[in-house]
Amino acid sequence: MIMGAHRTTAENPADLQGPGRFTQVELAATTNLPYAMPDENNRQLFICRSPQFTFAQIRAVEKEFI
């Protein structure tokens, strides 16, 4: 599952699909929390299937995880 940025529903999947990314991206939910900060609300959550990379490849580039 991947959390998208504050952009349109069309822009986030376009970033996640394509060569070297995921084959299938599906919008699963959008956050709607009454007590969240405004910039933390309305986030899109995606189910991403069939990665075209290994997690070892990610680890080599991304050293910090939240």
N, C-alpha and C positions, 0 to 999 in steps of 0.2 A: 504494500500500500504506500502510496506517495501523496504528500500534501502539496497542492498547487499554490501558486502565487495569486495575488489579487488581480486577476485578469479575467478575460472572458472564457467561457466554457470551450470555445473553439481554439483559443491560443494555447492553453495548457496541454491538451492532447497533441497538438502539432509539435510542441517541444519534446514530448515524451516518445513519440513514434518516429520511426525512420531508421536509416542505417546506423547500426551500433547502439541502438536504444531498445525499445520494446516493440513487439509485433502487434500486441493488442492492448489498448488502453480504454478503460470504461469508467465513467463518472459514477462513483458509488454513493456519495452523499455530499452535502454542504453543511458546514457547521453553522449552528444558530443558537448561540448561548447568551442568555439574557445578562449574565454578569461578566462577560468577557470584555476586554478592552476593544474599542472599535477596530483597531488594526489586526486583532486576532480573530475576529468574527467573519463569517461568510467565506471561509476557506473551503476549497474544493478538495475532496479526498478521492483518489483514483485507485482502482485495482489495475495493476500492470502485469501482463502475462507474457511469457516467452521472451525473456531478456536475450539480447544478442551480444552479451558480454558475460564475463565471469566476475564473481565478487573479488577475486584476487586482482583483476584488472582495476576495479574501483579502488581497492585499498592502496594500490601503487600510486594513485593520484590524489585521493582524498584521505588525508591523515586525521581530520577532525570530524567526529560524528556528534550530533546533538542528541 
